[in-house]
Structure formats: structure tokens, C-alpha cells
Amino acid sequence: MTADESVARPRPAGPATVHAAGGVDYENVGDEYMRRRQLKRGSAGPVLLIGLGVGYVVAGDYAGWNFGIGEAGWGGMLIAVGLMGLMYTTMCFALAEMASIIPTAGGGYGFARRAMGPWGGFLTGTAVLLEFVLAPAAVVTFIGAYVESLFGISGPWVYAVFYIAFIGLHLYGVSQVLKLMFVIAIVSVIGLLAFCIGMAPFFDTANLFDIAPTDAAGASTFLPFGVIGIWAALPYAMWFFLAVEGVPLASEEARNPVRDVPKGLIGGVLVLLTLAALLLTLGPGGSGASTISGSDNPLIDAMEASSGTTWLSQFVNVIGLVGLVSSFFTITYAYSRQTFALSRAGYLPKVLSLTNGRKTPFLALVVPGLIGFGLSLTGTGDLLILISVFGATVSYILMMLSHIILRVREPKLDRPYRTPGGVVTSGTALLLAVAALTAGFVVEPSVVLWAALAYAVMIAYFALYSRHHLVARAPEEEFAALEQAERELGV
């Protein structure tokens, strides 16, 4: 009998529901259930994964981060970016270790599931999902601003065209999509470097401090909105890095996830740190911090303020649209894989994890896309950023707790990649994530409360229904079951 024949043979029927620890119940599913929920393996190596990590984030380089200058001035934003850069660097080191242990499409959900049980897995996975569904909705509003700048066309149908086009491309197949996302990310980075080259001759230190100090506590030329401004700028500083943590969601489609996913995470964050330093220096330094502090199209406004409309500004404007498309495209991939993993394991409705003939989770692409499109119609990209950041920071806190718990509880666990600094590194990321979470309440408390309400609705769904209908054969659940068995045997 071949391995394929063994897999195809139906398993003996067991009880319909099995009670398990952690207050959850598992439904018995057959081989057909898993066959209809498979991703295409071996589609990405380390270079494509680095490109995926940069592609997730690059829209934040073109628009969004500059709102932090409006909250804190250039000096406050500099400090905020330094803190968030440290948070993402330390977090990626910790995530790289966990991704080498649990290489599944669940990403952070899988890590937390192993460390903190089904409740921890659900809370982490849905926080990640909140981040990734809201981020494209924010990005598409910035795409609309770029389209209007280039072609004078605006309106909700612009958002609809981009959602339909790029969800359609994802439905075509992952191998082709990953390569296309990599090319788009490279083009986007070229546009950013062109901007930096164009702005360098106009750099003047005085431009960084052209926002007049307010009467806030600790206000100065360097911190015009006082010390509190640094705190308020944290969510926008995150926009330079937000979503790079989505690289592990490609684990089941990577060639060698244990080796390649850590490389993708760390390589991606290093590229993003370099771009953040260049943009934060040369953008406001060439045009004035006040010029871009409230702009939906900050790079072009900066170039036109310093040198007028030129062929280079038009080039960057066109490439800027590509950059926004890059993040929209790649984060669409991320939310679909997170939805797929949570659905396959029964945390979300199981129908969402069905895959088509190309092994693409089609409903996991379409349904969250419809929700994101509806939210994009508000046209409030800056507020959608805050909601996305809320989900992100909650997930960061839970993922870093997971790293610490696994290090303490399972010190002998095989770790193909080990985080430099261990729990000190993940503990640093944890503390900074708590600061970033609370910062959202400073900027716009009502928006964060709405985000928390949406999160509460998802928690109620799990508590009342889905925790009684989980699927033990999902990879993330099998990892947890293996750990439980080993612990009971004293291994």
C-alpha cells in the first residue's frame, strides 16, 4: 500500500464529539475534510519570504507614518520610531524561534495555542485577523488618494476595483502570486530610494523643527507637543513595520519553513528599519515637518514643496501607487491564511477554509475582503490604522507571552532557531507592545473602544459556540496534543 493510498483510506468512525482539556470539545472529521483544506506546499524560499515581509509593510512607507509627526513633531516621532523599531526587531527574533518550532499557516495562533491552550490561540488568532482585515481597508483609502492625485478619479468604486482585482489574482494560485508580490515589493522599494535621492539635496535640519511648540508639558522645539506626543505617535510609528509579523503565515507554503521563515522575518525587518531611517530623515528634512504632518500623499507633497512638480515627483507618485498596491496585495494574502487556519481548526466557521482546485482558500479571501471593503467606505484611513494597530498590539502581547511561556515551561523543546537574548528579548517586545496598545486610547479613545467591541463579539462567538466544535486534526491542534501527551508521559 502506498502512502497516498493510506491517506485516502477512510479512518474508522469515532465519537461525533470528544471532550478535551481547556473547556473545548473536538468534532470527529474524516480524511475528506482535510483533503478539501490543503495549501500548495513548496512555493516560497527565503528570498520570496523577505520580499513578502517587505511587501506587507511598504505601503506604510508611502503614507500613514507621517500622521505621527502631527501628534509628536519630528523629535517625538523620531523617538517613537526608535521604540517601535526596537519592538519589531526583538519581536521578529522571538517569532523566528516559534516559527521554527511550529511551522503552520496559523502563525501566531499556532504559537499561542501551544503555549496557552485554545483560549490563548483564539484570542491571538482573532487579534491578528482584526489587524489584517483592517489594514487593507486603511491602505485602499490611501490608494484612492494616489489615484485621485494621478488621474483625478475618486470615489468608492476605486476601492471596489482594487479589492476585486487583487482578490481575483489571489484566487489564481499562490506560486504565481508570491512571485508577483515579490516583484511589486522590489519596484516599491526602488520608488522609495528614488524619493530619498531626490530629497537629499534639499535637506535642512531647520525643516525638521518647523512646528511651533505648544503649551503641553515638556514642550520644546524638539518635542512641540510635549512628552505625551511621543506616546500618541507610537501607533503611526508602527506603520513603518506593521504586518511584517505575517511572514510565518506562509509556513505551509514555504519550501523549508523551519529554515526559511526565520530568514524571511529577520531579513524583512532589517530592510524596513533602513527604509524608516531614510524616510523619517529626508522627507520632513527636505520639505518641512509641518508640510507632511497631515497629508494622505506625504512623499509627493514633500517633493512638490521642495522642488515643485518634476518628472521625479511624478515617477515617485506612480511608484507610490505600486507601493500601496504591494501592501494591499500581500496583506490580503495574510488575512486569507489566518482565516483559513482558524477556520480549518474550527475556531471560525469551517466553510471559510475550503480550498479550490488551485489549493487557494477562496472564501477566506472573499468574505474578509467584503468586510474590509465595507469599512473602507468610511474613507478614514488614519482611524482605520488605529483599529488595525489595536489588533496588532494585542496579538504582539500574546505572542511574546507565548515565547516566554514556552521557554520557561519547555526548555528542552527542539528549537532549530533560538532567539538571541531569550526571554529578555521577547520581554522587551512585550513591554513596548503594552505601551503601543495604551497609546491608541490617547489618540482616539472612541475608535479603539469600537475595535475592542468587535473583538468582544468574536470572543463571545468562541465562548458560546466554536469552542465546542474544534477540529483535532488541524496541524496547530495536533502540535498542542503532542505536547500534552509528552507532558503526561514525562518526556
DADA-V362423 format. One record per run of one state. SS is the DSSP state (H for helix, E for strand, C for the rest). FROM is the first residue (numbers start at 0). TO is the last residue. If there is no record, write none. Layout:
<<SS & FROM & TO> <SS & FROM & TO>>
This chain:
<<C & 0 & 1> <H & 2 & 7> <C & 8 & 15> <E & 16 & 19> <C & 20 & 22> <E & 23 & 26> <C & 27 & 29> <H & 30 & 34> <C & 35 & 42> <E & 43 & 43> <C & 44 & 44> <H & 45 & 56> <C & 57 & 57> <H & 58 & 61> <C & 62 & 65> <H & 66 & 100> <C & 101 & 106> <H & 107 & 150> <C & 151 & 154> <H & 155 & 171> <C & 172 & 172> <H & 173 & 199> <C & 200 & 203> <H & 204 & 208> <C & 209 & 224> <H & 225 & 239> <C & 240 & 242> <H & 243 & 252> <E & 253 & 253> <C & 254 & 255> <H & 256 & 286> <C & 287 & 287> <H & 288 & 291> <C & 292 & 296> <H & 297 & 306> <C & 307 & 309> <H & 310 & 343> <C & 344 & 348> <H & 349 & 352> <C & 353 & 360> <H & 361 & 375> <C & 376 & 379> <H & 380 & 408> <C & 409 & 421> <H & 422 & 463> <C & 464 & 464> <H & 465 & 467> <C & 468 & 468> <E & 469 & 470> <C & 471 & 473> <H & 474 & 488> <C & 489 & 490>>
